[in-house]
């Protein structure tokens, strides 16, 4: 099972970019390294484009199913 942290974005903000990078480079690798809370992934999607968002989620799930 894969746990997914999903960030639905609107506007581009510098503060949000730092949060996203921290989640991708520190939090997800750290929690996955513990191996006590299952597998985790993080994905930031554009909330204004539902079709593209669905494709991105499906791709992430496919990439992590191997």
PLY file of the C-alpha trace (Angstrom):
ply
format ascii 1.0
element vertex 66
property float x
property float y
property float z
element edge 65
property int vertex1
property int vertex2
end_header
0.00 0.00 0.00
1.16 3.50 -0.84
0.18 6.53 1.25
-0.01 9.70 -0.81
0.38 13.26 0.42
-1.34 15.37 -2.23
-0.72 19.12 -2.45
-3.38 20.81 -4.56
-1.92 24.09 -5.77
-3.32 27.27 -7.12
-1.00 30.24 -7.19
2.77 29.98 -7.29
4.26 31.15 -3.99
7.86 31.05 -2.82
6.85 29.78 0.65
4.90 26.89 -0.86
7.85 25.90 -3.03
9.98 25.51 0.10
7.28 23.32 1.71
7.04 21.13 -1.40
10.81 20.70 -1.65
11.04 19.83 2.05
8.35 17.19 1.68
10.00 15.70 -1.41
13.60 15.74 -0.26
13.35 15.27 3.49
9.97 14.13 4.85
9.09 11.39 2.35
12.60 9.87 2.26
12.82 10.09 6.07
9.48 8.42 6.81
10.12 5.76 4.15
13.54 5.07 5.65
11.95 4.34 9.04
9.87 1.55 7.45
7.35 1.70 10.33
4.60 3.80 8.74
4.31 2.16 5.32
5.38 3.61 2.00
4.77 7.29 1.31
4.89 9.57 -1.73
4.25 13.26 -2.29
2.68 14.87 -5.34
1.86 18.48 -6.09
-0.91 18.97 -8.64
-2.52 21.97 -10.29
-6.05 22.26 -8.93
-7.24 24.11 -12.03
-6.64 21.23 -14.46
-8.53 18.13 -13.31
-7.71 16.00 -16.37
-3.96 16.62 -16.05
-4.15 16.03 -12.30
-5.79 12.62 -12.80
-3.05 11.68 -15.26
-0.31 12.75 -12.84
-1.83 10.75 -9.96
-2.22 7.67 -12.15
1.40 7.97 -13.33
2.69 8.28 -9.76
0.68 5.23 -8.67
1.92 3.23 -11.66
5.54 4.25 -11.00
5.28 3.25 -7.33
3.53 -0.07 -7.94
6.70 -1.75 -9.21
0 1
1 2
2 3
3 4
4 5
5 6
6 7
7 8
8 9
9 10
10 11
11 12
12 13
13 14
14 15
15 16
16 17
17 18
18 19
19 20
20 21
21 22
22 23
23 24
24 25
25 26
26 27
27 28
28 29
29 30
30 31
31 32
32 33
33 34
34 35
35 36
36 37
37 38
38 39
39 40
40 41
41 42
42 43
43 44
44 45
45 46
46 47
47 48
48 49
49 50
50 51
51 52
52 53
53 54
54 55
55 56
56 57
57 58
58 59
59 60
60 61
61 62
62 63
63 64
64 65
